[in-house]
Amino acid sequence: MNRRDLITLAGAAMAAALLSPNAHAAVNAAELTRISNYLNGIGTMEGNFTQIGPDGDVSEGKFYMRRPGRIRFEYQLPNPTLLVADGFWVGVYDTQDNTLDRFPLSETPLDLLLRRRVDLKSEGAIESIERSGGKLRVRAVDPGAPRQGSITMVFNDNPLELVQWVVTDAQGLTTTVALSDVRRNVDLDSRLFFIEEVERGRAQQRPR
């Protein structure tokens, strides 16, 4: 799995049961407004995540988010990855090889979740919404690159809460990210989101 794949999984790192095809599923403007308002109401968030890859490999860790623009995924060993978005860039650090790759935040799926104001009605990316079993599943495809895959965000419906997402790539392979023990609007140290600290070799050392 390459570094850009990790960014795709993490960003599309906030939700996950694959949306079943449904020809009658329709995008409801009121639901999009409701979900947008929920996302816009999140200032900070922290919790645990479990990632299941296409080959069934499982990774776990902790995440921290501060909107706009900032998120951190700390993978537990043996996965040596740390992913940090600082508002402009996303850095993917390999603590084993001591390497760092950077990508513009605006070119990753994280941008939709982390932007200052989310308005799903105007994005043009939402293909369908499905409600079943107390869950709300929202499937999104980049209108500029529809063959590159999709993201399905999964929410508890009442009260509305983001709990999973599923990323399906261009080859039809899926990766699931499930969130747990989530706490919203908590105090987070700004240093969690400094990519510069990663470059100084303190990748897995969370600020106290």
GIDAQUI-V175178 format. One line per field, one symbol per residue. ss: DSSP state (A for helix, B for strand, O for the rest). phi: phi as a letter, one per 40 degrees, with the letter a starting at -180 (. if undefined). burial: 1 if it has 9 or more other C-alpha atoms within 8 Angstrom, else 0. A space follows every 10 residues. Layout:
# GIDAQUI-V175178
ss->???
phi->???
burial->???
This chain:
# GIDAQUI-V175178
ss->OOAAAAAAAA AOOOOOOOOO OOOOOOOOAA AAAAAAAAAA OOOBBBBBBB BBOOOOOBBB BBBBBBOOOB BBBBBOOOOO BBBBBBOOBB BBBBOOOOBB BBBBAAAOOA AAAAOOOOOA AAAOOBBBBB BBOOBBBBBB OOOOOAAABB BBBBBBOOOO BBBBBBBBBO OOOBBBBBBB BBBBOOOOOA AAAOAAAAAO OOOOOOOO
phi->.cccdccdcc cc.biabccc dacccbcccc cccccccccc cccbaaibbb bbcdcgcbbb ibbbbbccgb aabbcccccc cbbbbbhbbb bbbbcccfbb bbbcdcbbcc dccccdbcbc cccgbccabb bafgbbbbbb bcccacccha bbcbbccacc acbaabbbcc cgcbbbbbba fcbbfbcbcd cdbccdcccc gbdcccdb
burial->0000011111 1111111010 0000001000 0110111111 0111111111 1110000011 1111111111 1111110001 1111110111 1111100001 0011100111 1011100111 1000111111 1000111111 1100010011 1111111001 1111111110 0001111110 0101000000 0111101110 01100000
